[in-house]
Amino acid sequence: MKTLLFSLLSLLPIVTQAQTTRHALPNNNPFPIARAVEVSANTGLIFHSGQVPGAANPEAEKGSREYFGDTETQALSVFKKYEASFKELGVGFGDVIKMTVFLVGDPAMDNKMDFAGFMRAYTQYFGTEDQPNLPARSAVQIAGLAGGPGMLVEVEMVIATQEK
């Protein structure tokens, strides 16, 4: 009986946790990103479409600063959207291995991207005591987003999962 049970169990696919190795930045650089993230062959990947912010004040004029908020407010909105999506997908921020950040120049900052504002939001989700895993990440300034005027932030993510 034990032999039969063992034989049947051996036919089931083996599910392992996502195996990732996060390589720190050189010279003990404390900036909260990974230099690289390595995944094993048995790791599933989710390529999540970019998320843009929702309205911070839906009663304000659409496209105005009051409608979407500043870069920090918009980035927090984007991460909240990811929270909801991740819950449905059964993953979390600790599973993010790659992030691409698109920032539009802020008119209130002479059309320069507000990288510091983005980082204030980002560091609430990455590199914390509760969630220390850091993704590899790129951040670029772009001319605009498809969502229209006033939108300053879009974030794409790649998530590592255990193979199913």
Order of alpha helices (4+ residues) and beta strands (2+ residues): alpha-beta-beta-beta-alpha-alpha-beta-alpha-beta-beta
